[in-house]
Amino acid sequence: MKKRIHYDPKLTARARELRNNSTLSEVLLWQELKGDKMLGYDFHRQKPIDNFIVDFFCYDLMLAIEIDGRSHDGKEKYDSFREQKLESLGIRFLRFDDLDVKQKMGWVLGEIQAWIKSNSSDTPLAPPSRGEVKPVKAEGNSINIDIAEKPENAKTKSSVSFSSSAFPPSKGGQGGVERNTQSNTHLIKSIATQLGFSFCGISKAEFLSEEAPKLEEWLKRGYQGKMSYLENHFDKRLDPRLLVPGAKSVVSLVYNYYPEKDLGSEMNPSFDKATEGNLKIAKYAYGEDYHHVVKEKLKEFIHIIETEIGEVNGRAFVDSAPVHERAWAAKSGVGWIGKNSLLLNRQMGSFFFLAELILDLDLEPDGPTKDYCGTCTACMDACPTDAIPQPNVVDGSKCISYFTIELKEEIPTEVKGKFENWIFGCDICQDVCPWNRFSKPHNEKKFEPHPDLEKMTTADWQEITEEVFEKLFKKSAVKRTKLAGLKRNIQFVLK
């Protein structure tokens, strides 16, 4: 059964403009549908379709709606399988036939609008089209880059600056910032996309009142282990205004590091069946140290901000200093805190780095998203050292990453035989997370491992020399353990 659809070019343009905010675009289209102006819209191909077979994925509501499911050429088994698959992902599945669509549409619209009413924020629309970015002669900037607990890098200057026709300068130019909240927000998100960040979320810089008692309790339980630096600067971890006087906004950024190849997989040619697999290092450490890679991105970010807006007071952080990065990322809607305490994102899982800009710039906050972990406890069940005692809480003193990286003394004998071949870090709670099925390989060449790393066998690891260590991990985070620490971990796993 087919019926022509009312095609409104303005509606199509509006949908494209809103392509980065599926909820808003879909509500708009549902309203058209309700008014008999449109029967369906194909979001993937960005054009109207001319029959009742259409899927509406309202991602923020986790709702899949199929109109006239019987039209799949009678493939009832296919429909049943599809329904089960969606429901296994926590997506509610609804199917309408062409006779009762109008009767049920009111209920569907009501549910969507109810969700919007309780969860909406003034989220900016998609950024304008981006132009080419060209380097220009640099001048020192006033924003600091922090990549360590110590403030020694507090006033880093860069020799690279950028200007772009995609970002028209604000009125007033350098030294005379016009605090145009909406345009500045658009600019920040456009820069983030241009520099390769997967997501950018914005929060109001304020005291994290909900996190304060949680952090205090976590420290009281001794979950920080020997990581005494986590006990320092308690107030600063909870209030960004103590880090940047006059701060108004926290910009949370996501940078993908998911590798194309899992070096610990059975697909790896060096897989050692005798030891039930390869000795493994965490995926984030395959290539160059992310602190330095992302730091360079933030330098570029800063120069574009100052070139396009003017002088801005702020600081940039890469997993460093007393910044509660996961809390800020969750507050900005980039994702939610999973039961393994990591930030999860529905579109890319959790294999990504977080970075922040704390600025004295007025920006439009995005607001948090929902927790989509549901009843899943895969990460808690899979942890071999029982380091996740309750949802959203990790006992750092029991984590394999803590033992193999942070702990400088001998590893306790009570965890002997529980490391499952991990010699630097651990990805177990991420590997088992259902949301990481959506992870896609990164595009950062600096995160690619040294070619010889993939070829390392158990015997190679046992015989590793200083020369080999330096070659494999020249700029890697693995150098934090030094060769002596890595050898300690290898011996603990194998003996």
N, C-alpha and C positions, 0 to 999 in steps of 0.2 A: 504494500500500500504506500503510495507516494502522494505528497502534497507540496506544492511550491511554497517556499519560505519568503516571507517579507524580508527583503534585503535592504538594510539601512547602512549606507557608507559611513555615516557619522558614528553609528554604533560600533561598526567594525574598527574604526580608527580609535574610538574610545577604549575598546577592548585591548587593542594593541598597546595603547598608552599605559594601560593598567596590567600589562602582561607579567610584571614582577610582583603583583599583588593579586593572587588568584581569587581570594575571597571577594574583594571589591568588584572585580570584573564579573565574577559569576553571579553575584547578587544582581548586578545591573542587567545581566542577560536573563536571569530568571524573571525579573520584572517585565522584560519584554515578552518573555514566553507566556507569562500569566495573562498579559493583555492581548494574546492571540497575534502578536506582531511577529513572533519568531517561534519556530518549533524546536530548533536546535542549533548548536554552534560547535564546531570542531576546534577545540583549543589547540590541538597539536598542529593542524595545518593552517590555522588562523583564517578560516573562511567558512561561510555558511554551508550547511549540507541540505539535501533536499528530500530527506525522508525521516521517519520516526526513529531510526536506529542511531542513537547518540548516547554517549557516556558523558556524564557530568561528574568530574572529580572535584569535590569541594574540599580541598586538602586540609584547611584549618578545622573543618568539621569532621574530617575522616569519614566522609560519606560518598559512596559511589551510587549513582542513579542511572539505571538503564531503561530507556523507553522502548517498548515493544521488543523485549528479549526473545519472543517467539520467532522473530524475523531472521534468526541466525540459521536459516535453512533447516530448521528442525533439529539442530545439534544440541539436544537436551543435555547430553553428557558433558559437552563443552561448557554449557552454561553452568551446570552444577559444579564442575571443577573450578571454573572461574570464581564462582560465588564463594566456594570454600577457601580458595587462595586469598581472596580479598579479606574474608573474615579472619583468617589466620594472621593477617597483618593488622588486625584491629580496625578494619574499615567496615563500616556498616553498609550493607548491600541492599538496595531496593530495586525492584523491577516493576515497571508499569506496562500494561498493554495499552493499545491506542484508544480503547474505549473508556478507560477510567483515569486517564491522565489528568483531565481537568478536575475530577472529583478529588484527587489526592494532591494536586499541585498546591492548593492552599495550605495544606498541612506541611508540605515540604518547605514552602516559602517561609511559613511561620517559624519552622525550626531553624532555618538559616538565619533569619532576621533576629531571632532570639539570641542566637550565638553571637551575632555581630553586636547586638546591644550590650551584651555582657563582656565582650572581649575587644571591642573596637578601640582604636587609638587613631590619632591624626597621622597615620602613616603616609609619608610623601609618595607621590606617584613615581613611575619609572623615570630614571634619569634621562636627560636629553641625549641625543646621539653624540658619540664621542669622536673627536677629531684626532689628528696626529699630534703626538707629544714630541717636542724637540728639545734637546738640551741647550741651555744658554749659559753664559758666563755666570758663575756663582758669586754670591755674597753671603757672608756668615749669617746663620739663622739664630733665633732666640729660643728655639724649642730644644729641650734636652732629650737625649736618648739614654735610657737605662737598660742595661742587659745583665746586670749583676746586682747582688744585694748591696755592695759597696757603691758609694756615689762617685767613684773615680771617673766614670764616663759621663758625669752629669752635664758637661757643657761641650758636648761633641759638636764640631763644625764639619760641614760637608763641603766638597768642592763641586757638587753637581746641583744644578737648579733646572726647573722645567717651566715652560710656558705652553699654553695650548689654546687654539682657537675654539676648542670645545668648552672652555671655561671663561666666559667674558669677565673681565675685572669688575669688582664691585666699585661703586661710586666712592670716590675718596682715595682709591689706590693705596699704595704702600704708605703705611704710617697713619692712615685715616680710615679705619675699618667702619663700614656701614653694617650694623648688626641686623642684617636681613635674614631672619630665622629660616624662612622657607628656602630661599635661594642658596644659603650656605649649607643647608642640609642636603639639598640636591647636589651641590658641589662635592661635599664630603663623600657621598655615596658613589658619585661618578668617578672620583679619584680612586676609590677602593676597587671598583670594577676594573678600571684601566690598569691598575698595578697588579692585577691577578688575584686579589683576595676574593674568596668564594662568597662570603657574606659580610655584611656590615650592619651593625645594630647600634642604636643610640639610646643612652639613658641620661637622666638628669643626675648631675653630680650632687649626691646627698649622702647622709649617714645610712649605712646598711643596718637598720634596726633589727630586721628579722634574722640577719646572719650573726649578729653579735653574740647572743646566747649560745648559738650552735658552735661557733668558733671557740668560745670559752670552755664549753663542755668537752669539746674535742681535745683541747690542750690539757684539761684536767685529767682526762683518761690516759694521758701519756701516749696518744696515738702518733705524735710527732717523732717518737723514738729518740735517736741521737741528733735529729735535725733541730738543734737548739735555735737556729736562726728564725724558725717559724714562731718562736715565742716572743720575738722582738717586735716593736712598733705595732702593738695591738690596735691602738686607735687609728693609726694611719692605714691599716689594712681595711678598715671599715669606713673611713671618710676620706675621699679623694681630695677634698678641699684642704686637708692638712699636707698633702703632697704638692698641690698646686694652688696657692692662695688665689681666691677669686674664681676657682674652677666652676663651670656651669654645666659641662657636658662630658660624658665618658663615651668614647667611640670604641666599640668592640669589633675586632676584625678576625676573620677566619682564613687560614692559609693551609691548603690541602697538602698532605704528605703521603697519601696512600700510594704504595709502590705498584708498578705493573706486575712484578714478580714477588712472591713470598719466598724468601730464601730458605725458610724452614720447612717448606712444603715437600711432599713426596715427589712432586713434579721436578724438583731441583735435581740435576744430574749427579750431584755429590751426595744425595740422600744415603745415609748409612743405616742399613737395615739391622746391622749388628747392635747398634746402640738405639734402635727404634727412632731414628731420625737424626737430623743435623743438630749441632750445637747452635743455639739461636740467639740473635740479638734483636732488640725491639726495632720495629720498622722505622720509627722516627730517626734512628741513628744510622741508617744505611748510607746516607750521603754526608754532605757538609753539615756542620753544626747549625741548627736552625736559628740560634740566637743571632748569628752573624748574617745569615741569608735574609731573615725577616727584618733585621736592623737596617739593611741597605734599602729595603722597600720603604721603611718608615722615613728614611732620610729623603727619599724622593717625594713621599707623601707630604712631608713638612714643607719642602720647597714649593710644591704646587700650591699649597694652602697660602703661604706667605706671598707668592707671586700673584695669586688671584684675589686674595682677600685683603692682605696687608699684615701688619705685625700682630701676631697672636701669641699670647702667653700660654705655655703648656708643656707637657712632658709626654714622651712616648715610652712604652714598656713592652718588653718581649719576655714573658715568663720570668719576671724579675721584680726586685724591690717589693715592698709590702703592698701589693695590689691583689685584691680578691678577684682574680680574672674570671673564674667560672661564674661567680655570682653576678658580675657585671654583664657577662655575655648572656646569662639566662634572663636578667632583668631587661635586656634590650631586645629579647625575642629571637636571638640568633639560634637558640636551642633551649633545651631544658636539662637539668641535672639528673643524670641517670642513676640507677641503683648502685653503679660502680663509682659514683661521685664524679664521673667525667661528663662533659657537656655532650649531649646528643642532638643531632640535627636530622630531621626526617629525610632530607634529600641526599645526605652524604655521610651519615653515621657519626663516627667520632674520631677518625684518623685525620686530625688537623691540629694545627698550632693556633694558639690564641695570642693576640697582641692588642694593646690598648693605646688610645690617645686620650689624655685628660686635658681639656682645653677650657679657656675662659670665654668660650664662644657659645652663644645661644643657639641651640639646635633643637629640632623637634624630636622628642623621645618616641620610641617605637612601642614600648610596652612588652611584657612577657608573653610567651606562648604557653600552651598546655603541656602537661607531662604525659607523654605517650608510651610510657613503659608498661602501663596496665598491670596485669598480674604476673608478668614475666619475671623470673628470677634466675635466668640463665647465667648471668655473670656471677651471682652469689654462689650458685651451685657448682660452678666450674673452678672457682679459685682453690688451688691445692693447699694453700696455707691458711685458709679461712680468714682472709684479710678483710672481708666485707661482713662485719657482725650484724649489720642491720641496713635496710635500704638507704641509699644516699650517703652512707658513712663508710669510710675505709680506714682501717687501723694501719696507718703507715708503717708502724714498727713490725708488721707481719707481711708486708708486701714484698714480692720477689724483686721488684725494682729497687726497693729500699736496701735489701740485702746485697744486691749486686752492684749498686751504684753509690748510695749514700753512706752505707756502713763501712767504716775504714778499718775496723778490727775484724777478728775472726768471725765467721758466720756460725751462729748457734747450731749445735748438733741436732736439736729437736726438729729442725726443718730439713734434715738430711733426707734425700730421696724424694723431695716434694717440688723440685724446681722444674721438672719436665724439660730438661735440656736448655733452659734459659741461662745464659751467661752474662748478659747485659740487658737489664730491663725485662719487661714481660708484656705480652699482648693478649694473654688468655682471656681476660674479661671483655676485651674488645672483639677478639676473633669470634666469640660465641654470641655476641649481641646481634639479634635479628636486624637491627637497623643498619648494620654495616654491610648488609647485602646490597645496599645502595651506594657503597663507596665506589668511586671511579679514580683511575690512576691520575696522579698529579702531572703537571706540565713543567715542573721545575727541574732543569737539567742538573742543578747543583745538588739535588737530592738523590741523584742516581748513584748506586754503589760502585766502588772500584770493581772492575771486571773480575779480578781475582777473588773477590769476596764470595762470589757465587760458587766458586770452585773449591772452597775450603772444606776439607773432610775432617772427621774427628781426629785423625792422626795429625793433620796439619795444625789443628788448634793446639794439640798437646805439645807440638814441637815449635810453636810460634816464637820467633826471635824479635829482637828490638827492630831490626831492619824491616821485617815483614809487617810488624805492628805499625811502624811509621808509614809504610807504603799504603796499607789498607785504610788507615784511619788518620791520614794527614791533617784533615780539617774537621774530623768527626767528633761528635759528642762522646764517643767511646773513649777518647783520650782523657776524660775525667777520671777514669779508674786507673790510668797509667797501665803499663804492661804488667806490673806486679799485681795490681788489683784484678786484672783480667785473668791472669794465671791462677790466682787464688780461686776465682769463680769456676774456672775450668776444672781444676782439681777437685773442688767440692762437688761438682756435678758428676764427675766420672769415677771418683774413688770412694 
